[in-house]
Amino acid sequence: MEKWSTASSDKLYNLSNWGADLFSINRKGNVCVHPSPNSKYSIDLRVLIDDLIKRKIKPPILLRFMDILEGRISAINRAFKGAISDNEYPAQYRTFYPIKVNQQRQVVEAITEFGKRYNIGLEVGSKPELLIAISFATGKDIPIICNGYKDKAFIETVLYATRLGYDITIVVEKLFELEKIIALAREIGISPKLGVRVKLSSKGTGKWATSGGDGAKFGLRISEIMTAIELLREEHMLECLNLLHFHIGSQITKIDKIKSALIEGTRVYAEMCKLGVNLEYVDIGGGLGVDYDGSKSSYFSSVNYSVEEYANDVVYQIKNICDEVGVSCPNIISESGRAIVAHYSVLVTNVLDTSAQSLTPDFEEVLDSTETLAPTVKKLVDIYKSIDRHSLREDYHDTLQLIQEAVSLFNLGYLNLHDRAVAEWLCFKIFQKINSIVERLKLVPEELQNFQLSLRQTCFANFSLFQSIPDSWAIDQLFPIMPIQRLQQKPEINASIADITCDSDGEITSFVGENGRTKFLPLHRVKKNEDYFIGFFLIGAYQEILGDMHNLFGDTNAVHVTFNRKTGYKIDTVISGDAVWESLKYVQYKGPEILKHVRDTLEKSVASRKISIEQSSHFIELLDRTLVSYTYMGE
């Protein structure tokens, strides 16, 4: 029997590479979460889930590890501090958190609290986000940057907040916005803090490359920048302009794309300074990527650079050009929201069923007696009995041909249902046998390299893909997924992960594997009455806010956890997931009205003696319990 260890599982799921030293496997074979990279302290995920279930908190459960947020903020600031020191950079760096990445109150609250020592700021792109930022900035030294389109109410709110002492910079995205800002500033009698976003020719890579380049949605072209400068000069407001902003996309996979944007953006900064614009800040936007698949490559789910390399390139490129041109180096701002929050949350849920695992008929008896079988099925039995590594290719092709032949014969009425079922069973058994041989081969024939998809089983898990990880469905974003227990044992099956919605798109068929992206997830055969859990990792960025209500599956239970050296963990907050009545309310249904309509119908049925009073009462009680129950699967 092949030896298997937790190190084997670590390699199989590529955990050490995508985990950023925040996740590991302990001796029990359970996944653990660490508060900071390589910390000796950890939380056993399986133990935590068991404890939460004892507290009547049911899966799916979104676990938010708040300490990780602090660690990520520290790591980014530490990298820039080192780069500033190494390059003898004469100005400062400041992190801004773009609220759109995850607007959850507890998340923004934790980030602003952890970010105090780094003077962290907040970036907003809408009126609701502006109000969130103002509420957190009240009584605190938290600067705010406003991006996105802005109407009169947005601009007025910023201007009055500025008069009250808030540190808010309005970034001009379009020239008509600047005209509105100037007019309102004159009317209110206040000098605003202004920035301009330049539309660079440089573009990023991957899914969000269109955020940069000449066709980008936001930003001013160079000619428009010149117009804005002259307009501000004419209005005697040029001194208000102190920030230059650019952004070429989220999850930039290649460091050379970042360098190109930095060079172009810094050239714009230097030229604006030479025109008499007193710029103090360059905001390089977001783009610092997350290595979702652990490949450390330029693939769109990875990045080919480290945080340290990113920070060093930013500082070096800006300083190099400023020194060359002879202008002062600006203070640097970045908006690395994805890199701050992606790692902090993990969705854990239970496996509900694995097709072909426990209820599949067993036709072992046909291997001993084939007299009653159709000739086509007999040939499959012969292949199963004789297959070895020398006949792999031939037997594989013959099996494919025979199973197609069996289907044709069945459709023509020459093969009965039993023999059709036996043929399917034999095909699966043959592929299993081929797989066991292929796993031991050093050189695998090309046509056998993808045949494992034939063995892929469908694993149903208690979650909604559209609610919890919508980017997996919408843009084919890759997220690490793996079991959180039994990792000292070798997985026996290859699976896809299907959710509990009634949409055929609610299935994940692309996973992080040992050698990059793979089309199946290795899982253990679920034992009878076993609670078997899988975790979805690195889902803290965007997923919690983008989720939709497909099939009216609502928000999951969420638990905020911090590390405690004495007890292992401390539960800070439990946020109950949506009950059925809450999901119905989203689409304008009211629970009491539903019960009234049903009760009226039941009374008519009781009167006509279709059902008894007891049956009617039981049905109403059942509906009442359903309305207050979790939208996901229970007992």
C-alpha positions as CSV (number, residue, x, y, z in Angstrom):
1,M,0.0,0.0,0.0
2,E,1.4,3.4,-1.0
3,K,2.6,5.4,1.9
4,W,0.8,8.7,2.5
5,S,1.6,11.6,4.8
6,T,0.5,15.1,5.6
7,A,3.4,16.2,3.4
8,S,1.9,14.3,0.5
9,S,-1.4,16.1,1.0
10,D,0.4,19.5,1.2
11,K,2.0,18.8,-2.1
12,L,-1.2,17.4,-3.7
13,Y,-3.2,20.5,-2.9
14,N,-0.2,22.9,-3.3
15,L,-1.0,24.3,0.1
16,S,2.5,25.6,1.0
17,N,2.7,27.6,-2.2
18,W,-0.7,29.4,-2.1
19,G,-1.0,29.5,1.6
20,A,1.5,32.3,2.2
21,D,2.6,30.5,5.3
22,L,-0.8,31.2,6.9
23,F,-2.1,27.7,6.5
24,S,-0.6,24.3,7.3
25,I,-1.5,20.7,8.1
26,N,-1.1,19.3,11.6
27,R,-0.3,15.8,12.8
28,K,-3.9,14.9,13.1
29,G,-4.3,15.6,9.3
30,N,-6.3,18.8,9.8
31,V,-5.8,22.2,8.2
32,C,-4.6,24.9,10.6
33,V,-4.7,28.6,10.3
34,H,-1.9,30.8,11.6
35,P,-2.3,34.5,12.7
36,S,0.9,35.5,10.8
37,P,3.3,33.7,8.5
38,N,5.1,30.8,10.1
39,S,3.6,31.6,13.6
40,K,3.9,28.7,16.0
41,Y,0.3,29.4,17.1
42,S,-2.5,28.1,15.1
43,I,-6.2,27.1,15.0
44,D,-7.3,23.6,14.0
45,L,-10.1,24.2,11.4
46,R,-11.8,20.9,12.0
47,V,-11.8,21.4,15.8
48,L,-13.1,24.9,15.3
49,I,-16.0,23.7,13.0
50,D,-16.9,20.9,15.5
51,D,-17.0,23.5,18.3
52,L,-19.2,25.8,16.3
53,I,-21.6,23.1,15.4
54,K,-21.9,22.3,19.1
55,R,-22.9,25.9,19.5
56,K,-25.7,25.3,17.0
57,I,-23.9,27.3,14.3
58,K,-24.5,25.2,11.2
59,P,-22.5,25.0,8.0
60,P,-21.9,26.6,5.6
61,I,-19.9,28.9,7.8
62,L,-17.7,31.8,6.7
63,L,-14.7,32.0,9.0
64,R,-13.1,35.4,9.2
65,F,-9.7,35.4,10.9
66,M,-9.2,39.0,11.8
67,D,-5.6,38.7,12.9
68,I,-4.7,37.9,9.3
69,L,-5.8,41.3,8.3
70,E,-3.3,42.9,10.6
71,G,-0.6,40.6,9.3
72,R,-1.3,41.5,5.7
73,I,-1.3,45.2,6.4
74,S,2.0,44.8,8.3
75,A,3.6,42.8,5.5
76,I,2.8,45.4,2.8
77,N,4.0,48.3,5.0
78,R,7.1,46.3,6.0
79,A,8.0,45.7,2.4
80,F,7.7,49.4,1.5
81,K,9.6,50.5,4.6
82,G,12.4,48.1,3.5
83,A,12.3,49.4,-0.1
84,I,12.4,53.1,1.1
85,S,15.4,52.3,3.3
86,D,17.3,50.3,0.6
87,N,16.7,53.0,-2.1
88,E,17.2,55.9,0.3
89,Y,13.9,57.3,-0.8
90,P,13.3,60.8,0.7
91,A,9.5,60.6,1.0
92,Q,6.9,58.3,2.7
93,Y,4.5,55.5,1.8
94,R,0.9,55.1,2.9
95,T,-1.6,52.3,2.5
96,F,-5.2,53.1,1.5
97,Y,-7.8,50.4,1.8
98,P,-10.4,50.5,-1.1
99,I,-13.7,49.8,0.7
100,K,-15.3,48.2,-2.4
101,V,-13.1,45.1,-2.0
102,N,-15.0,44.2,1.2
103,Q,-17.4,46.7,2.8
104,Q,-18.4,44.5,5.8
105,R,-18.4,46.8,8.8
106,Q,-16.3,44.5,11.0
107,V,-13.7,44.2,8.2
108,V,-13.4,48.0,7.7
109,E,-13.4,48.5,11.5
110,A,-10.6,45.9,11.9
111,I,-8.5,47.4,9.1
112,T,-8.8,50.9,10.4
113,E,-7.9,49.7,13.9
114,F,-5.0,47.6,12.8
115,G,-3.8,50.3,10.4
116,K,-3.5,53.0,13.1
117,R,0.3,52.5,13.4
118,Y,0.6,52.8,9.6
119,N,-1.7,55.8,9.2
120,I,-3.9,53.8,6.9
121,G,-6.4,55.6,4.8
122,L,-9.7,54.7,3.1
123,E,-10.6,54.9,-0.6
124,V,-14.2,55.1,-1.7
125,G,-16.1,55.1,-5.0
126,S,-19.7,55.8,-4.2
127,K,-21.9,57.8,-1.8
128,P,-22.6,54.9,0.5
129,E,-18.9,54.1,0.7
130,L,-18.2,57.8,1.4
131,L,-20.6,57.7,4.4
132,I,-18.9,54.6,5.7
133,A,-15.5,56.3,5.4
134,I,-16.7,59.5,7.1
135,S,-18.2,57.5,10.0
136,F,-14.9,55.7,10.6
137,A,-12.8,58.9,10.2
138,T,-14.9,60.8,12.7
139,G,-12.6,61.8,15.5
140,K,-9.6,60.0,14.0
141,D,-6.8,60.9,11.7
142,I,-8.0,58.8,8.7
143,P,-7.6,60.3,5.3
144,I,-10.1,59.6,2.5
145,I,-9.6,59.4,-1.2
146,C,-12.7,59.6,-3.5
147,N,-12.6,57.9,-6.8
148,G,-15.4,57.0,-9.3
149,Y,-18.1,59.1,-10.8
150,K,-19.5,61.9,-8.6
151,D,-22.7,63.8,-8.7
152,K,-23.5,67.1,-7.0
153,A,-24.6,65.5,-3.7
154,F,-21.3,63.5,-3.5
155,I,-19.2,66.6,-4.1
156,E,-21.2,68.7,-1.7
157,T,-20.8,66.1,1.0
158,V,-17.0,66.0,0.5
159,L,-16.7,69.8,0.5
160,Y,-18.7,70.3,3.7
161,A,-16.8,67.4,5.4
162,T,-13.6,69.1,4.4
163,R,-14.8,72.3,6.1
164,L,-15.4,70.3,9.2
165,G,-11.8,69.1,9.2
166,Y,-12.0,65.8,7.5
167,D,-8.9,65.0,5.3
168,I,-10.6,64.2,1.9
169,T,-9.2,64.3,-1.6
170,I,-11.5,64.3,-4.6
171,V,-9.9,62.5,-7.6
172,V,-11.1,64.0,-10.9
173,E,-12.1,61.2,-13.3
174,K,-13.7,63.3,-16.0
175,L,-13.4,67.0,-16.9
176,F,-17.1,67.7,-16.3
177,E,-16.5,66.7,-12.7
178,L,-13.8,69.3,-12.3
179,E,-16.2,72.0,-13.5
180,K,-18.8,70.9,-10.9
181,I,-16.2,70.8,-8.2
182,I,-15.0,74.4,-9.0
183,A,-18.5,75.8,-9.1
184,L,-19.6,74.2,-5.8
185,A,-16.3,75.1,-4.1
186,R,-16.9,78.8,-5.0
187,E,-20.5,78.6,-3.8
188,I,-19.6,77.0,-0.5
189,G,-16.4,79.0,-0.1
190,I,-13.9,76.2,0.5
191,S,-10.7,75.1,-1.2
192,P,-10.9,71.4,-1.8
193,K,-8.0,68.9,-1.9
194,L,-7.9,67.6,-5.5
195,G,-6.3,64.8,-7.4
196,V,-6.5,63.8,-11.0
197,R,-6.5,60.3,-12.5
198,V,-4.5,59.9,-15.6
199,K,-5.5,57.4,-18.3
200,L,-2.2,55.6,-19.0
201,S,-1.4,53.8,-22.3
202,S,0.1,51.1,-20.1
203,K,-2.2,48.1,-19.4
204,G,-2.2,45.4,-16.9
205,T,-2.8,41.7,-17.5
206,G,-5.5,39.1,-16.9
207,K,-9.2,39.6,-16.3
208,W,-8.9,43.3,-15.4
209,A,-6.5,44.5,-18.1
210,T,-9.2,46.8,-19.5
211,S,-8.9,49.0,-16.3
212,G,-5.8,50.5,-18.0
213,G,-4.9,51.5,-21.5
214,D,-6.4,54.1,-23.9
215,G,-9.8,52.5,-23.7
216,A,-10.1,52.5,-20.0
217,K,-13.4,53.6,-18.4
218,F,-11.9,56.1,-16.0
219,G,-9.2,58.8,-16.1
220,L,-8.2,61.8,-18.1
221,R,-6.1,61.7,-21.3
222,I,-2.9,63.7,-21.3
223,S,-4.6,66.4,-23.3
224,E,-7.4,66.6,-20.7
225,I,-4.8,66.7,-17.9
226,M,-3.3,69.8,-19.6
227,T,-6.8,71.3,-19.9
228,A,-7.5,70.6,-16.2
229,I,-4.3,72.3,-15.2
230,E,-5.1,75.4,-17.2
231,L,-8.7,75.5,-15.9
232,L,-7.4,75.3,-12.3
233,R,-4.8,78.0,-13.0
234,E,-7.4,80.3,-14.4
235,E,-9.6,79.8,-11.3
236,H,-6.6,80.4,-9.0
237,M,-7.1,76.9,-7.6
238,L,-4.0,75.1,-9.0
239,E,-2.6,74.9,-5.4
240,C,-5.6,72.6,-4.6
241,L,-4.2,69.9,-6.9
242,N,-1.8,67.7,-4.9
243,L,-2.3,64.1,-6.0
244,L,-1.8,62.2,-9.2
245,H,-3.6,58.8,-9.5
246,F,-3.4,55.9,-12.0
247,H,-4.6,52.4,-11.9
248,I,-4.1,49.7,-14.6
249,G,-6.1,46.9,-13.1
250,S,-6.7,44.4,-10.3
251,Q,-4.6,41.2,-9.9
252,I,-1.7,42.2,-12.1
253,T,0.2,39.0,-12.8
254,K,3.4,40.3,-14.4
255,I,5.8,42.6,-12.7
256,D,7.0,44.1,-16.0
257,K,3.5,45.5,-16.6
258,I,3.7,47.2,-13.2
259,K,7.1,48.6,-14.1
260,S,5.8,50.0,-17.4
261,A,2.9,51.7,-15.7
262,L,5.2,53.2,-13.0
263,I,7.6,54.6,-15.6
264,E,4.7,56.2,-17.6
265,G,2.9,57.5,-14.5
266,T,6.0,59.0,-13.0
267,R,6.9,60.7,-16.2
268,V,3.4,62.3,-16.1
269,Y,4.0,63.3,-12.5
270,A,7.4,64.9,-13.3
271,E,6.1,66.8,-16.3
272,M,3.2,68.1,-14.2
273,C,5.7,69.3,-11.5
274,K,7.7,71.1,-14.2
275,L,4.4,72.9,-15.2
276,G,4.2,74.3,-11.7
277,V,1.7,71.8,-10.2
278,N,2.7,71.3,-6.6
279,L,2.0,67.5,-6.4
280,E,2.7,65.8,-3.1
281,Y,1.4,62.3,-3.7
282,V,1.4,59.7,-6.4
283,D,-1.4,57.1,-5.9
284,I,-0.4,54.0,-7.9
285,G,-3.8,52.4,-7.3
286,G,-4.4,48.7,-6.8
287,G,-3.0,45.7,-8.7
288,L,-0.8,43.9,-6.1
289,G,-1.9,40.4,-6.9
290,V,-2.6,37.3,-4.9
291,D,-1.1,33.9,-5.8
292,Y,-4.3,31.9,-5.8
293,D,-2.9,28.8,-7.4
294,G,0.6,28.9,-5.8
295,S,2.4,28.6,-9.2
296,K,4.2,31.9,-8.8
297,S,3.7,32.5,-12.5
298,S,2.1,35.1,-14.8
299,Y,-1.0,32.9,-15.1
300,F,-4.1,35.0,-14.3
301,S,-4.7,33.3,-11.0
302,S,-1.1,33.8,-9.8
303,V,1.6,36.5,-9.8
304,N,5.3,36.2,-10.8
305,Y,6.6,38.5,-8.1
306,S,6.6,38.9,-4.3
307,V,5.3,41.8,-2.1
308,E,8.9,42.7,-1.5
309,E,9.7,42.8,-5.2
310,Y,6.6,44.8,-5.9
311,A,7.5,47.4,-3.3
312,N,11.1,47.7,-4.4
313,D,10.1,48.2,-8.0
314,V,7.6,50.9,-7.1
315,V,10.1,52.8,-5.0
316,Y,13.0,52.3,-7.4
317,Q,11.2,53.3,-10.6
318,I,9.7,56.5,-9.1
319,K,13.0,57.6,-7.5
320,N,15.0,56.8,-10.6
321,I,12.9,59.0,-12.8
322,C,12.5,61.9,-10.3
323,D,16.2,62.0,-9.8
324,E,16.8,62.0,-13.5
325,V,14.3,64.8,-14.2
326,G,15.3,66.8,-11.0
327,V,11.9,66.9,-9.3
328,S,11.1,66.1,-5.7
329,C,10.1,62.5,-5.0
330,P,6.4,62.2,-4.1
331,N,4.8,60.4,-1.1
332,I,3.6,57.1,-2.4
333,I,0.1,55.7,-1.9
334,S,-1.2,52.3,-2.9
335,E,-4.6,50.8,-2.8
336,S,-3.8,47.1,-2.4
337,G,-7.2,45.9,-1.2
338,R,-7.1,42.4,-2.7
339,A,-3.7,41.7,-1.1
340,I,-5.0,42.9,2.3
341,V,-8.2,40.9,2.6
342,A,-8.0,37.8,0.3
343,H,-6.4,35.5,2.9
344,Y,-8.5,36.4,5.9
345,S,-11.7,34.4,5.2
346,V,-12.4,30.7,4.6
347,L,-15.7,29.2,3.8
348,V,-16.2,25.7,5.3
349,T,-19.1,23.5,4.5
350,N,-20.1,19.8,4.6
351,V,-20.2,17.3,1.8
352,L,-23.8,16.2,1.3
353,D,-23.3,13.3,-1.1
354,T,-20.8,11.9,-3.5
355,S,-22.4,10.3,-6.6
356,A,-21.4,6.7,-7.2
357,Q,-19.9,6.4,-3.7
358,S,-22.3,4.4,-1.6
359,L,-25.4,3.7,-3.6
360,T,-24.0,2.5,-6.8
361,P,-25.1,-1.1,-7.7
362,D,-22.3,-3.7,-7.5
363,F,-22.1,-6.2,-10.3
364,E,-19.1,-8.2,-9.1
365,E,-20.9,-11.4,-9.8
366,V,-20.6,-10.9,-13.6
367,L,-16.9,-11.3,-13.4
368,D,-17.4,-15.0,-12.5
369,S,-20.3,-15.8,-14.8
370,T,-20.7,-14.1,-18.2
371,E,-23.0,-16.6,-19.8
372,T,-26.1,-14.4,-19.8
373,L,-24.3,-11.2,-20.8
374,A,-24.4,-9.7,-24.3
375,P,-21.3,-10.1,-26.4
376,T,-20.3,-6.5,-26.1
377,V,-20.5,-6.6,-22.3
378,K,-18.5,-9.9,-22.3
379,K,-15.7,-8.1,-24.1
380,L,-15.6,-5.5,-21.4
381,V,-15.3,-8.2,-18.8
382,D,-12.3,-9.7,-20.7
383,I,-10.6,-6.3,-20.9
384,Y,-11.1,-5.8,-17.2
385,K,-9.6,-9.2,-16.3
386,S,-6.6,-9.0,-18.7
387,I,-5.5,-5.3,-18.6
388,D,-1.9,-4.5,-17.7
389,R,0.6,-1.8,-18.4
390,H,1.6,-3.3,-21.7
391,S,-1.9,-3.1,-23.1
392,L,-3.0,0.2,-21.6
393,R,-3.4,2.2,-24.8
394,E,-5.2,-0.5,-26.7
395,D,-7.5,-1.5,-23.9
396,Y,-8.4,2.1,-23.3
397,H,-9.4,2.7,-26.9
398,D,-11.3,-0.6,-27.0
399,T,-13.2,0.3,-23.9
400,L,-14.3,3.6,-25.3
401,Q,-15.4,1.9,-28.5
402,L,-17.3,-0.8,-26.6
403,I,-19.2,1.5,-24.3
404,Q,-20.3,3.6,-27.3
405,E,-21.4,0.3,-29.0
406,A,-23.4,-0.6,-25.9
407,V,-25.3,2.7,-26.0
408,S,-26.1,2.2,-29.7
409,L,-27.3,-1.4,-29.1
410,F,-29.5,-0.2,-26.2
411,N,-31.0,2.6,-28.3
412,L,-31.8,0.0,-31.0
413,G,-33.4,-2.4,-28.5
414,Y,-30.7,-5.1,-28.7
415,L,-29.3,-4.5,-25.2
416,N,-31.4,-4.7,-22.0
417,L,-31.2,-2.3,-19.1
418,H,-29.3,-4.7,-16.9
419,D,-26.6,-5.2,-19.5
420,R,-26.4,-1.4,-20.2
421,A,-25.8,-0.9,-16.4
422,V,-23.2,-3.6,-16.3
423,A,-21.4,-2.0,-19.2
424,E,-21.3,1.4,-17.5
425,W,-20.0,-0.3,-14.3
426,L,-17.3,-2.2,-16.1
427,C,-16.2,0.9,-18.0
428,F,-15.7,2.7,-14.6
429,K,-13.9,-0.3,-13.1
430,I,-11.6,-0.5,-16.2
431,F,-10.8,3.2,-15.9
432,Q,-10.0,2.8,-12.2
433,K,-7.7,0.0,-13.0
434,I,-6.0,2.0,-15.8
435,N,-5.6,4.9,-13.3
436,S,-3.9,2.7,-10.7
437,I,-1.4,1.6,-13.4
438,V,-0.9,5.1,-14.8
439,E,-0.1,6.5,-11.4
440,R,3.0,4.2,-11.3
441,L,4.2,5.0,-14.8
442,K,7.1,7.5,-15.3
443,L,6.1,8.1,-19.0
444,V,2.3,8.3,-19.5
445,P,1.0,8.0,-23.1
446,E,-0.4,11.3,-24.3
447,E,-4.0,10.0,-24.8
448,L,-4.1,8.7,-21.3
449,Q,-3.0,12.0,-19.6
450,N,-6.6,13.4,-19.5
451,F,-8.6,10.2,-19.2
452,Q,-8.9,10.7,-15.4
453,L,-11.8,13.1,-16.2
454,S,-13.7,9.9,-16.9
455,L,-13.4,8.9,-13.3
456,R,-14.5,12.3,-11.9
457,Q,-17.4,12.0,-9.6
458,T,-19.8,14.8,-8.6
459,C,-19.6,15.8,-5.0
460,F,-22.5,17.8,-3.7
461,A,-21.6,20.4,-1.0
462,N,-23.9,22.5,1.1
463,F,-23.3,26.0,-0.3
464,S,-24.3,28.2,-3.2
465,L,-21.5,29.0,-5.7
466,F,-23.3,32.2,-6.7
467,Q,-23.6,33.5,-3.1
468,S,-20.2,32.5,-1.7
469,I,-17.6,32.5,-4.6
470,P,-19.4,34.2,-7.5
471,D,-16.1,35.0,-9.3
472,S,-15.5,31.3,-9.8
473,W,-18.7,31.2,-11.9
474,A,-18.6,34.6,-13.5
475,I,-15.0,35.0,-14.6
476,D,-13.5,31.5,-14.0
477,Q,-11.4,32.8,-11.0
478,L,-9.5,30.0,-9.4
479,F,-9.7,29.6,-5.6
480,P,-7.9,26.9,-3.5
481,I,-10.3,24.2,-2.3
482,M,-9.4,21.2,-0.2
483,P,-10.7,18.9,2.6
484,I,-9.9,20.2,6.0
485,Q,-9.4,16.7,7.6
486,R,-8.0,13.2,7.0
487,L,-5.0,14.7,5.2
488,Q,-2.8,12.0,6.6
489,Q,-4.7,9.6,4.4
490,K,-4.6,9.3,0.6
491,P,-7.7,10.6,-1.2
492,E,-9.5,7.8,-3.1
493,I,-11.7,9.7,-5.6
494,N,-11.5,12.6,-8.0
495,A,-14.4,14.9,-7.8
496,S,-16.1,18.1,-9.1
497,I,-17.9,20.2,-6.5
498,A,-21.6,20.9,-7.2
499,D,-23.6,23.3,-5.1
500,I,-27.2,22.9,-4.0
501,T,-28.7,25.4,-6.4
502,C,-30.8,24.0,-9.3
503,D,-28.5,25.7,-11.8
504,S,-26.3,23.4,-13.9
505,D,-23.7,26.2,-13.8
506,G,-23.4,25.7,-10.0
507,E,-20.5,23.4,-10.3
508,I,-16.7,23.8,-9.9
509,T,-14.6,21.8,-12.3
510,S,-11.3,23.7,-12.0
511,F,-9.1,23.4,-9.0
512,V,-5.6,24.2,-7.7
513,G,-3.4,21.1,-8.0
514,E,0.2,20.0,-7.5
515,N,1.2,21.0,-11.1
516,G,-1.1,24.0,-11.6
517,R,-4.8,24.0,-12.6
518,T,-6.5,20.7,-12.6
519,K,-10.0,19.5,-13.5
520,F,-10.8,17.5,-10.4
521,L,-10.4,17.7,-6.7
522,P,-9.0,14.7,-4.8
523,L,-11.3,13.7,-1.9
524,H,-11.6,10.9,0.5
525,R,-14.4,8.3,0.3
526,V,-16.9,9.6,2.8
527,K,-17.7,7.1,5.5
528,K,-21.2,6.3,6.7
529,N,-22.4,8.9,9.2
530,E,-19.1,10.9,8.8
531,D,-19.1,14.7,8.8
532,Y,-16.7,15.5,6.0
533,F,-15.8,19.2,5.4
534,I,-14.2,21.1,2.6
535,G,-12.7,24.6,2.8
536,F,-12.8,27.4,0.2
537,F,-9.7,29.6,0.7
538,L,-8.6,33.1,-0.2
539,I,-12.1,34.4,-0.7
540,G,-11.9,37.6,1.3
541,A,-11.7,39.9,-1.6
542,Y,-14.9,40.8,-3.4
543,Q,-16.7,37.5,-2.9
544,E,-18.5,38.5,0.3
545,I,-20.1,41.5,-1.4
546,L,-20.6,40.2,-4.9
547,G,-22.7,37.2,-3.9
548,D,-26.2,37.0,-5.4
549,M,-29.5,35.3,-4.2
550,H,-29.7,32.5,-6.8
551,N,-32.5,30.2,-5.6
552,L,-32.8,32.6,-2.6
553,F,-29.9,31.0,-0.8
554,G,-28.8,33.9,1.3
555,D,-25.8,35.0,3.3
556,T,-24.1,32.2,5.2
557,N,-23.4,32.1,8.9
558,A,-20.2,34.1,9.6
559,V,-17.9,33.9,12.6
560,H,-15.2,36.3,13.5
561,V,-12.3,34.6,15.1
562,T,-9.1,35.9,16.8
563,F,-6.2,33.9,18.1
564,N,-5.7,33.3,21.8
565,R,-2.5,31.8,23.2
566,K,-4.3,30.2,26.1
567,T,-7.4,28.8,24.6
568,G,-6.3,28.6,20.9
569,Y,-9.0,30.8,19.6
570,K,-11.6,33.4,20.7
571,I,-15.0,33.9,19.0
572,D,-15.5,37.7,18.7
573,T,-18.7,37.9,16.7
574,V,-21.3,35.5,15.3
575,I,-23.4,36.8,12.4
576,S,-26.4,34.6,11.7
577,G,-26.9,33.7,8.1
578,D,-30.2,34.6,6.3
579,A,-33.3,32.8,7.4
580,V,-35.8,31.8,4.8
581,W,-38.1,34.7,5.7
582,E,-35.2,37.2,5.2
583,S,-34.5,35.8,1.7
584,L,-38.1,36.1,0.8
585,K,-38.2,39.7,2.1
586,Y,-35.4,40.6,-0.4
587,V,-37.9,39.8,-3.2
588,Q,-40.9,41.5,-1.6
589,Y,-42.6,38.4,0.0
590,K,-43.9,38.5,3.6
591,G,-43.9,35.4,5.7
592,P,-47.2,36.2,7.5
593,E,-49.0,36.7,4.2
594,I,-47.7,33.4,2.9
595,L,-48.9,31.6,6.0
596,K,-52.3,33.3,5.8
597,H,-52.8,32.2,2.1
598,V,-51.9,28.7,3.0
599,R,-54.0,28.6,6.1
600,D,-57.1,29.8,4.1
601,T,-56.6,27.0,1.7
602,L,-56.1,24.5,4.5
603,E,-59.3,25.5,6.2
604,K,-61.2,24.8,2.9
605,S,-59.5,21.4,2.7
606,V,-60.5,20.6,6.3
607,A,-64.1,21.7,5.7
608,S,-64.2,19.4,2.6
609,R,-62.6,16.6,4.7
610,K,-59.6,16.3,2.4
611,I,-57.3,16.5,5.4
612,S,-57.7,16.3,9.1
613,I,-57.4,19.2,11.6
614,E,-54.2,17.6,12.9
615,Q,-52.7,17.4,9.5
616,S,-53.5,21.0,8.8
617,S,-52.0,22.1,12.0
618,H,-48.8,20.1,11.4
619,F,-48.4,21.6,7.9
620,I,-48.7,25.2,9.3
621,E,-46.2,24.4,12.0
622,L,-43.8,22.9,9.4
623,L,-44.1,26.1,7.3
624,D,-43.6,28.3,10.3
625,R,-40.4,26.4,11.2
626,T,-39.2,26.6,7.6
627,L,-39.6,30.4,7.6
628,V,-37.2,30.9,10.5
629,S,-34.8,28.2,9.4
630,Y,-31.4,28.6,7.6
631,T,-31.7,28.8,3.8
632,Y,-29.0,26.0,3.5
633,M,-29.3,22.3,4.1
634,G,-29.8,21.2,7.7
635,E,-30.5,17.8,9.2
